[in-house]
Structures are given as C-alpha cells and as structure tokens.
Amino acid sequence: MIPESKQPLLIVENLKVWFPVGSSLKSIILRNPRNFIRAVDGVSFNLMRGEILGIIGESGAGKSTLGLTIAGVYKPTSGKVLFEGFNVHAADKKTAMYLRRRIQMIFQDPFESLPPHMTVYEIVKEGIDVHKLAKSNDMKKKMVMDVLEAVGLPADRYMYKYPHQLSGGERQRVSIASAIVLKPKLIIADEPVTMLDASLRGSLLQLMVNLSHLYEISYIFIMHDLALTRYIANRMAVMYLGQLFELGKTEELISMPLHPYTKALLSVAPLKKDYRKERIVLKGEIPSPINIPKGCRFHPRCPYPFDNCSKIQPELFDVKTNHYVRCLMYENFKQ
C-alpha cells in the first residue's frame, strides 16, 4: 500500500465545465448546434499534501471556474475531481459535508464575502456551528480566539468588531480565520490579495504560507501576479482559454519557460533581471470561450506560429521530468 503522504491529496482528471449559451429563435428554428462557453476544457493535474500550486493567466482563462468546480460549487460537464479518494461531485450527503469542511475557498473581495451584520466572532464561529466542531460555548470561543491570534488579529481587539470597522487587510485575515478554523486540508485562494494595497500583499501571502506549515494545508492560488506567485508556489500552472498550457516546478518554469504564452507573461513580469528576456507583446485579446480557434487555441496570438498550429490541437505532455507543455514545438521531446 502507498503511504498516505505519497498519495495525491487532489486529482483532477480531464475536467470540463461548459456553460450553455441561450439560443436565438432563428437558431432554434434552423436547429443549429447549441453554443457553449467552454470555461474549463480538459484540465488534468495532481496536488500533493502540503503543496502550494499557483495557477496564473489572463482574465477569461477559466481559472476561477476551475477553482469553484474543484470546491464543488460548479458541477463539471465531464471529468472528475477526486479529493482524498472521494469524488467531489458524486458524494453522499455525509461525505459532501465532510468535503465542504476540508475544502475551503478564500475570495478576492472580503468586503463582499463577509456578512456585514455579523461580528468577527459570529463570522468565524458560524462554520464551527454548521459542522458541529465544539460542544460548548466556551470551546467555541477558545477556537475563535486561537484562530484570530494565528492570523494576526488579537482577539480582545477584534472579536466584536463588524466588517465595516476593519481595513481591507484585516477583513481578509478574518476570511482566512473563517477557513482555517474548520481545519481544512485544501484552501483555494482566488486572487486573495488583489484588492489590497501593494504594501500588504506580500505579508498576507507570507501569513498564508506560514499557516500552511502550521496547519498542514495545501493551497491552490489563483493569481494574475506572476512575480508574487513565484515566491509562494512550489509549482506553477499557466492557463489559457480553459486549458493548462504549461505546468512545472516554479523556478524551472520561470528560468526555462517552454510555451510562447508563458514566455510572454514572463517578459512583462517584474522579476529579477536574470529572468527577464526580450519583451513579447501579444497580438489582440484572448478569444471568446464560445468561439475557440481551431487547432492550438493560442495560435492567433502566438509570436512563433507554424502551419500545423491552426490545424492540430496539441496535448499537454511531459518534455522534462514533470515539466509539462502544450505546444507542437516540443512534440519531438515527449518523455
């Protein structure tokens, strides 16, 4: 038997999430094929226990939809999400409740996600009540106080404040506390520092990384900022128009990027000079996920296209040891 520590915590298998688009009367009469927004379109990866994975890409890449589907909010069109061996989208009631506690999300805007009529104490305690994690009020209070201290909010000063009385950074710390108190094994953080001042972003991300060691938590960080992601993630995945285009260890992916899209993102990221290459300006905007280009979906914007790129859709394959890329340029280097 493989030890639990060597087994993936999370397995995502060929995940697709397509949202139907309303058809016009003319399309219905002519019986035209129905259109879909292919937000996630064949994503596969594993996440180990204690690992931090950063998923980066432009807006419209499908990153948030992927995160919400892993958390069980969206149901996949096809494919599987397995967490600790349980199918997230085919679990019985008891298992589903367990999974809701073990997989937590932290959102971009804490002001929108925190109930304005509840105190910090009530917000953090709510999950304890829902999942029946404490038998007495004293136990609940201690759990809330301990987790507030862990996220840098002294309980005696913050427990009875309301969200509008807090700064953006403090509100996000309350969101983190609400997740941590449930003792999750996976936290999906969707742009958790985008709404904060630049001076606060690094310290909050460092707090989350420290908490991952303290509470043995794995993370999936959904980010735009490649430079910040570099400092917190063990591995990085580059996503474009519903697919993973590159996946590998963070330092290897940054120092030796393979996909032209990754190279373009790196060329404009505020990294050290050692990693900076010539600036690559991509043509146009990311295409609509309704009308996806044939062949490689990046070829209309690619700086280095060749004939087959508009005809053949490449698979994600391993070209080094656990360094994956989706590009015809590397077909001869498949492992």
C-alpha positions in Angstrom: 0.0 0.0 0.0 1.3 3.5 -0.9 1.6 5.7 2.3 -1.0 8.4 2.5 1.8 11.1 2.4 2.8 9.8 -1.0 -0.7 9.8 -2.5 -2.1 12.9 -4.1 -4.5 14.9 -2.0 -6.3 16.1 -5.1 -6.6 14.5 -8.5 -8.3 16.5 -11.4 -9.0 14.2 -14.4 -9.8 15.7 -17.8 -12.1 18.3 -16.2 -14.6 20.1 -18.5 -17.0 22.8 -17.4 -19.2 24.1 -20.3 -22.0 26.6 -19.8 -24.8 26.6 -22.3 -25.5 29.9 -24.1 -29.1 30.9 -24.9 -30.0 30.2 -28.5 -31.8 32.7 -30.7 -35.2 32.0 -32.3 -33.5 31.6 -35.7 -31.0 29.1 -34.3 -33.8 27.1 -32.7 -35.9 27.0 -36.0 -32.8 26.1 -38.0 -31.8 23.5 -35.4 -28.3 24.9 -35.2 -26.0 23.2 -32.7 -26.2 24.8 -29.3 -23.3 27.0 -28.3 -21.3 26.6 -25.0 -18.9 28.7 -23.1 -16.0 26.3 -22.6 -14.7 27.8 -19.4 -12.6 24.7 -18.5 -11.8 22.3 -21.3 -9.9 19.3 -20.4 -7.7 20.1 -17.3 -5.8 17.4 -15.5 -3.3 17.7 -12.6 -2.5 16.3 -9.2 -1.8 18.1 -5.9 0.2 16.6 -3.2 -0.3 17.1 0.6 1.3 20.3 1.8 1.9 21.5 -1.8 1.2 25.0 -3.0 0.2 25.3 -6.6 -0.1 28.7 -8.3 -2.4 29.0 -11.4 -1.8 32.1 -13.5 -3.2 33.5 -16.7 -5.1 36.4 -18.1 -8.7 37.2 -17.3 -11.0 34.8 -19.1 -8.6 31.9 -18.9 -11.1 29.9 -16.7 -9.0 30.0 -13.5 -11.9 30.9 -11.2 -14.3 28.4 -12.8 -11.7 25.7 -12.2 -11.3 26.7 -8.6 -15.1 26.8 -7.9 -15.5 23.4 -9.6 -12.8 21.8 -7.5 -14.6 23.2 -4.4 -17.8 21.6 -5.6 -19.7 24.9 -6.4 -20.0 24.1 -10.1 -20.8 20.7 -11.5 -18.5 19.5 -14.3 -19.7 18.7 -17.8 -17.3 15.8 -17.7 -14.2 14.6 -15.9 -13.6 14.0 -12.2 -12.3 15.8 -9.1 -11.1 13.3 -6.5 -10.2 14.6 -3.1 -8.7 12.1 -0.6 -10.2 9.5 -2.9 -13.7 10.9 -2.8 -15.4 12.1 -6.0 -16.3 15.7 -5.1 -19.4 15.7 -7.4 -20.7 12.2 -6.6 -20.6 12.1 -2.9 -23.3 11.1 -0.5 -24.7 13.7 2.0 -22.4 12.8 4.8 -19.3 12.8 2.6 -20.3 16.0 0.9 -20.5 17.8 4.3 -17.0 16.4 5.1 -15.7 17.7 1.8 -17.2 21.2 2.4 -15.2 21.4 5.6 -12.0 20.0 4.2 -12.0 22.2 1.0 -12.3 25.9 1.7 -12.2 29.0 -0.5 -10.9 32.5 0.1 -12.2 35.1 -2.3 -10.9 38.3 -3.9 -13.1 40.8 -2.1 -13.6 40.1 1.6 -16.0 43.0 2.0 -18.4 41.2 -0.3 -17.9 37.8 1.2 -18.3 38.8 4.9 -21.8 39.3 6.3 -22.0 43.0 7.3 -24.5 42.4 10.1 -22.3 39.8 11.9 -19.4 40.5 14.3 -16.0 38.9 13.6 -16.7 36.4 16.4 -20.0 35.4 14.8 -18.5 35.1 11.3 -15.7 32.8 12.4 -18.0 30.8 14.8 -20.5 30.1 12.1 -18.5 27.3 10.5 -17.9 25.8 13.9 -21.7 25.7 14.4 -22.5 24.3 11.0 -20.0 21.5 11.2 -20.6 20.9 15.0 -16.9 21.1 15.9 -17.4 22.2 19.5 -19.9 21.1 22.2 -19.8 24.2 24.5 -19.8 27.9 24.0 -16.5 28.1 25.9 -14.9 25.7 23.4 -16.3 27.7 20.5 -14.9 30.9 22.0 -11.5 29.4 22.5 -11.4 28.1 19.0 -12.3 31.5 17.6 -9.8 33.3 19.8 -7.0 30.9 18.9 -7.5 31.2 15.2 -7.8 35.0 15.3 -4.4 35.2 17.1 -3.0 32.8 14.5 -3.9 35.2 11.6 -2.6 38.3 13.5 -5.8 39.7 14.9 -5.6 40.0 18.7 -9.0 38.5 19.8 -9.6 41.1 22.6 -9.5 43.9 20.0 -11.3 42.3 17.0 -13.8 39.7 18.2 -16.8 42.1 18.4 -16.0 44.4 15.5 -18.1 44.4 12.3 -16.6 44.1 8.8 -17.1 47.9 8.0 -14.9 48.7 11.0 -11.9 46.8 9.6 -9.3 47.6 6.9 -9.1 45.5 3.7 -6.2 43.5 5.1 -8.0 42.9 8.4 -11.1 41.7 6.6 -9.1 39.3 4.5 -7.5 38.0 7.7 -11.0 37.3 9.0 -11.8 35.4 5.8 -8.6 33.3 6.4 -9.5 32.7 10.0 -13.0 31.5 8.9 -11.4 29.0 6.6 -8.6 27.9 9.0 -10.9 27.3 12.0 -12.5 24.4 10.1 -9.1 22.6 9.8 -9.3 22.2 6.0 -6.7 20.2 4.0 -7.1 22.4 0.9 -7.7 26.1 0.5 -8.4 27.5 -2.9 -7.5 31.2 -2.8 -8.9 33.2 -5.7 -6.9 36.4 -6.1 -6.8 36.8 -2.3 -4.6 40.0 -2.3 -5.8 41.8 -5.5 -8.0 44.2 -3.5 -5.2 45.1 -1.0 -2.5 47.8 -1.1 0.7 46.6 -2.7 2.5 47.1 0.6 0.2 44.5 2.3 0.2 41.8 -0.4 3.5 40.1 0.4 2.9 40.0 4.2 -0.6 38.5 3.8 0.6 35.8 1.4 3.5 35.0 3.7 1.0 34.6 6.5 -1.0 32.1 4.4 2.2 30.2 3.6 3.1 30.1 7.3 -0.3 28.8 8.2 0.1 26.0 5.6 3.0 24.7 7.6 1.3 25.2 11.0 -2.0 23.5 10.0 -0.7 21.2 7.2 -2.8 22.8 4.5 -2.3 22.6 0.7 -3.1 25.6 -1.4 -4.2 26.4 -4.9 -3.6 30.1 -5.5 -5.4 31.6 -8.5 -3.4 34.7 -9.4 -2.6 37.3 -12.1 0.6 38.4 -10.5 3.3 36.1 -11.7 6.0 37.7 -9.5 4.1 37.2 -6.3 3.1 33.7 -7.2 6.7 32.8 -7.7 7.6 33.4 -4.1 4.8 31.3 -2.6 4.2 28.4 -5.0 6.1 25.1 -5.2 4.7 24.5 -8.7 3.0 26.8 -11.3 0.4 26.1 -13.9 -0.2 28.5 -16.8 -3.8 28.5 -18.0 -5.2 29.9 -21.3 -8.7 29.7 -22.6 -9.8 26.8 -20.5 -6.6 24.7 -20.8 -3.3 24.3 -19.0 -0.5 25.3 -21.3 2.4 24.7 -19.0 2.9 23.1 -15.6 6.1 22.6 -13.7 8.2 23.4 -10.7 8.2 27.2 -10.1 11.9 28.0 -10.5 12.3 25.8 -13.5 9.2 27.2 -15.2 10.4 30.8 -14.7 14.1 30.2 -15.6 13.3 27.9 -18.5 9.8 28.6 -19.8 8.8 26.5 -22.7 5.4 27.8 -24.1 5.4 31.0 -26.0 2.5 32.2 -23.8 4.5 31.6 -20.6 7.4 33.5 -22.2 5.2 36.4 -23.0 3.8 36.6 -19.4 7.3 36.4 -18.0 8.6 39.1 -20.4 6.4 41.7 -18.7 6.5 40.4 -15.1 8.5 42.5 -12.6 11.1 39.7 -11.9 14.9 39.9 -11.4 17.0 40.8 -14.4 18.3 37.2 -14.6 14.8 36.1 -15.7 13.9 38.9 -18.0 14.0 38.2 -21.7 13.1 40.5 -24.6 9.6 42.0 -24.1 7.0 40.0 -26.0 3.8 41.8 -26.9 0.9 39.5 -27.7 -1.5 40.4 -30.6 -5.1 41.1 -29.8 -7.2 39.9 -26.8 -7.9 36.5 -25.5 -10.5 34.9 -27.8 -14.1 34.2 -26.7 -14.5 30.8 -25.0 -17.6 30.4 -27.2 -15.7 30.7 -30.5 -12.4 28.9 -29.7 -9.9 28.9 -32.5 -9.3 25.6 -34.3 -6.0 23.8 -33.7 -3.9 25.3 -30.9 -6.2 27.9 -29.3 -3.2 30.3 -28.8 -2.0 30.3 -32.5 -3.8 33.6 -33.5 -1.7 35.5 -30.9 1.4 33.3 -30.9 4.7 35.1 -31.9 6.1 31.8 -33.4 3.2 30.0 -35.2 3.8 27.5 -38.0 1.4 25.8 -40.4 0.1 22.9 -38.2 -0.7 25.2 -35.3 -4.1 26.2 -36.9 -4.9 22.5 -37.7 -3.8 20.4 -34.7 -4.7 20.8 -31.1 -1.7 19.8 -29.0 -2.0 17.7 -25.9 -0.3 18.5 -22.6 2.8 16.3 -22.4 5.9 15.8 -20.3 9.0 17.1 -22.0 11.3 17.0 -19.0 10.8 15.4 -15.6 7.4 16.7 -14.5 7.6 19.8 -16.7 4.6 19.7 -19.0 3.8 21.9 -22.0 1.0 22.0 -24.6 2.8 23.1 -27.8 3.6 21.4 -31.1 7.1 22.9 -31.0 8.1 20.3 -28.4 6.5 17.2 -29.9 9.9 15.5 -30.5 10.8 15.9 -26.8 8.0 13.9 -25.4 9.0 11.7 -22.4 
